[in-house]
Amino acid sequence: METEHILTVNCAESPGIVHAITGYLLDHDCDIIDSKHFGDRQAQQFFMRVHFAAGTEAFSTEELRRDFSPLAQTWTMNWQLEPHGRKRRVLVMVSKFEHCLNDLLFRARTGDLPVEIVAVVSNHTDHEELVKWHNIPFFHLPVTKETKPVQEARLLELVDEFDVELVVLARYMQVLSDELSAKLTGKTINIHHSFLPSFKGAKPYHQAYERGVKTVGATAHYVNAELDEGPIISQQVIEVDHTYTAEDLVRVGRDAECAALRNAVRWHCEGRILVMGNRTVILR
């Protein structure tokens, strides 16, 4: 049976990298289905993603990794080689706004996203019945200033217990501590409305209405210690005008948030994102 894999590579820019990688695939009787690469000449960095099918030899994933390792060492590559279509184990965190959570649950359930949502954590109980209807464990971890360290420690326990590969903050309205953000660097995605920092605090869309905004947007990004300033993955912008009420802006904003977040989750789980400092390269 033919097997497919995804190889992602990041290393210093240099002539011959594509030739080396395609030569490796040829030597292993592999057929390239899709290939994307980008050389950042200013940063002198090279990025590549290859979707390929194993040929008659049908090397296992472990064998392909073993044989690629010497080549990776020669070029000092950061790399991953994974079976195509493997579902990533995802933990979702949410507060009271359910639109992003509901979108992720639906798309995971129908197979539209290559994820398995293994648990949902919330500081409220509003969505417990919805999550349990999807047969997913729900954990209520209320957060106060006094309990925050204990609850974050419990979250890390759940990440280990469920072998979580990605944490998604689906409108989770609590700021993660610097310590927790550091431990989850590169494996946590957040979504926020793109009005930040212009409209902070409660009801940002109502604040935007009062200012007569002409676009509504959302940004999905990786989490780091700088609040809402991690590497940007996906952004959505929707034009609005004077006929939109504050409630219309909320509705449109929800659509933008869902679209930006699901794109970010999809691209992460499909191995399309490569991080370069505070920027991302998305090989779509």
C-alpha positions in Angstrom: 0.0 0.0 0.0 1.4 3.4 -1.0 2.2 5.7 2.0 2.6 9.4 1.9 4.7 11.7 4.1 5.4 15.4 4.7 9.0 16.6 5.0 9.7 20.1 6.3 13.1 21.7 6.4 14.7 25.0 7.6 18.4 25.7 7.3 20.9 28.3 6.2 20.5 29.3 2.6 23.0 27.6 0.3 23.2 26.3 -3.3 22.3 22.6 -3.7 19.8 22.0 -0.9 16.9 21.2 -3.2 19.1 18.9 -5.3 20.2 17.1 -2.1 16.6 16.6 -0.9 15.1 15.5 -4.2 18.1 13.2 -4.7 17.4 11.6 -1.3 13.7 11.1 -2.4 14.8 9.6 -5.7 17.2 7.2 -3.9 14.3 6.0 -1.8 12.0 5.5 -4.8 9.7 8.4 -3.6 7.4 10.4 -5.9 6.9 14.1 -5.1 3.2 15.1 -5.0 3.7 18.7 -4.0 6.7 20.8 -3.2 7.1 24.4 -1.9 10.3 26.2 -1.0 11.4 29.7 -0.2 14.8 31.3 0.2 14.8 34.4 2.3 17.9 36.2 0.9 17.8 38.9 3.4 17.9 36.6 6.4 19.9 33.9 4.5 17.5 31.2 5.5 15.9 28.4 3.4 12.5 26.8 3.9 11.0 23.8 2.2 8.0 21.5 2.5 7.6 18.4 0.4 4.6 16.1 0.2 5.7 12.8 -1.3 4.6 9.2 -1.7 6.7 6.1 -1.0 7.3 3.9 -4.0 7.5 0.1 -4.3 10.2 0.0 -1.6 7.7 1.4 0.9 10.2 2.6 3.4 8.7 3.0 6.9 8.6 6.5 8.5 11.3 5.4 10.9 13.5 4.2 8.0 13.0 7.4 6.1 13.9 9.5 9.2 17.0 7.4 9.8 18.2 7.7 6.3 17.5 11.5 6.1 19.3 12.2 9.4 22.9 12.2 7.9 21.8 14.6 5.1 20.2 16.9 7.7 23.4 16.9 9.7 25.4 17.8 6.7 23.3 20.9 6.0 22.6 21.7 9.7 18.8 21.4 9.1 15.9 21.8 11.5 13.5 19.2 10.0 10.5 17.0 10.6 9.3 14.0 8.6 5.7 12.9 9.4 3.1 10.6 7.9 0.7 12.6 5.7 -2.7 13.1 7.2 -1.7 12.3 10.8 -4.1 13.9 13.2 -2.5 16.1 15.8 -3.7 15.8 19.4 -5.2 19.2 20.3 -6.3 20.7 23.6 -8.7 23.7 23.3 -9.1 26.4 25.9 -12.2 28.6 26.0 -14.0 31.0 28.2 -17.6 32.2 27.5 -17.5 33.0 23.7 -18.2 29.7 22.0 -18.0 30.5 18.3 -14.4 29.5 17.7 -14.8 26.4 19.9 -17.9 25.3 18.0 -16.2 25.8 14.7 -13.2 23.7 15.7 -15.4 20.9 17.2 -17.5 20.7 14.1 -14.5 20.6 11.7 -12.6 18.1 13.8 -15.7 15.9 14.0 -16.3 16.0 10.2 -12.6 15.5 9.4 -12.2 18.9 7.8 -9.3 19.6 10.1 -6.5 17.1 10.7 -6.9 17.2 14.4 -8.2 15.1 17.3 -9.5 17.3 20.1 -8.5 15.3 23.1 -9.7 17.7 25.8 -11.3 21.1 26.4 -10.4 23.3 29.4 -12.4 26.3 30.5 -12.5 28.8 33.4 -16.3 28.6 33.0 -18.9 25.8 32.7 -21.0 27.3 29.9 -19.9 24.9 27.2 -19.6 21.7 29.2 -22.7 20.1 27.7 -21.6 21.0 24.1 -18.1 19.5 24.6 -19.5 16.3 26.3 -22.0 15.9 23.4 -18.9 15.6 21.2 -17.6 12.9 23.6 -14.6 15.0 24.6 -13.4 15.3 28.2 -14.2 18.7 29.7 -12.2 20.3 32.5 -13.4 23.2 34.5 -10.4 25.2 35.9 -11.7 28.5 37.4 -8.9 31.1 37.6 -8.4 33.7 40.2 -5.2 35.6 41.2 -4.7 33.1 44.0 -5.5 29.9 42.1 -3.8 30.8 38.8 -0.4 29.0 39.6 -2.3 25.8 40.7 -4.6 25.9 37.6 -1.7 26.4 35.2 0.2 23.5 36.9 -3.0 21.4 36.3 -3.1 22.5 32.7 0.5 21.2 32.2 -0.5 17.9 33.8 -3.4 17.6 31.2 -1.0 18.4 28.4 1.2 15.5 29.5 -1.7 13.2 30.4 -3.3 13.6 27.0 0.0 13.7 25.0 -1.1 17.1 23.6 0.8 18.4 20.6 -1.0 21.7 20.2 -2.9 24.0 22.6 -5.5 26.3 21.0 -6.8 29.4 22.9 -10.2 29.7 21.3 -11.2 33.0 22.9 -9.7 32.0 26.3 -10.0 35.3 28.2 -7.1 34.7 30.6 -3.5 35.8 30.2 -1.1 33.0 30.5 1.9 33.5 32.8 5.3 34.1 31.3 6.4 30.7 32.7 3.5 28.8 31.1 4.0 30.7 27.8 7.7 29.7 27.8 6.8 26.0 28.4 4.3 26.0 25.6 6.3 28.1 23.1 5.7 26.9 19.5 2.8 24.7 20.5 0.1 27.2 21.5 -2.0 29.3 19.1 -4.2 32.3 20.2 -6.9 34.3 18.4 -7.8 37.9 19.0 -9.6 40.7 17.2 -7.2 42.8 15.2 -8.3 46.0 16.8 -5.7 45.5 19.5 -4.2 47.6 20.9 -6.6 50.3 19.8 -9.6 48.9 21.5 -8.7 47.1 24.7 -10.9 45.8 27.5 -14.5 45.0 27.4 -16.7 45.1 24.2 -14.0 46.1 21.7 -16.4 45.9 18.8 -18.7 48.4 20.5 -15.7 50.7 21.0 -14.9 50.2 17.3 -18.5 51.1 16.4 -18.2 54.4 18.3 -15.1 55.2 16.3 -16.7 54.3 12.9 -14.2 51.6 11.8 -14.1 50.6 8.2 -12.7 47.1 8.6 -13.1 44.3 11.1 -10.3 41.8 11.5 -8.8 39.0 13.5 -5.3 37.7 14.0 -4.1 34.1 14.9 -0.6 33.9 16.3 1.7 31.8 18.4 1.8 32.6 22.0 4.9 33.9 23.7 5.7 36.0 26.8 4.7 39.2 25.0 1.0 39.6 25.2 -0.6 39.2 21.7 2.8 39.8 20.1 3.8 36.3 19.1 4.6 35.3 15.5 1.6 36.0 13.3 0.1 33.0 11.4 -3.2 34.0 9.9 -5.2 37.2 9.5 -8.6 38.0 8.2 -10.0 41.4 7.3 -13.6 42.2 6.3 -14.7 45.6 5.1 -17.6 47.2 6.9 -19.3 50.6 6.6 -21.6 53.1 8.4 -24.7 50.9 8.0 -23.2 48.2 10.4 -24.5 48.3 13.9 -22.3 47.4 16.9 -24.0 44.0 16.9 -23.2 43.6 13.1 -19.6 44.2 13.9 -19.6 41.5 16.6 -21.2 39.1 14.1 -18.7 39.8 11.4 -15.9 39.7 13.9 -16.8 36.3 15.0 -16.6 35.1 11.3 -13.2 36.6 11.0 -12.0 35.1 14.2 -13.2 31.6 13.3 -11.6 31.8 9.8 -8.2 33.0 11.1 -8.0 30.5 13.8 -9.0 27.5 11.7 -6.5 28.5 9.1 -3.7 28.7 11.7 -4.6 25.3 13.2 -4.8 23.7 9.8 -1.5 25.1 8.6 0.2 24.1 11.9 -1.1 20.6 11.8 -0.3 20.2 8.1 3.3 21.2 8.7 3.1 24.4 6.6 4.4 26.8 9.2 8.1 27.5 9.8 9.0 30.1 12.5 11.8 32.6 11.9 12.3 34.8 14.9 9.1 36.7 15.3 7.9 35.9 11.8 6.4 32.9 10.2 6.9 31.4 6.7 3.7 29.7 5.5 4.3 27.2 2.7 0.8 26.7 1.3 
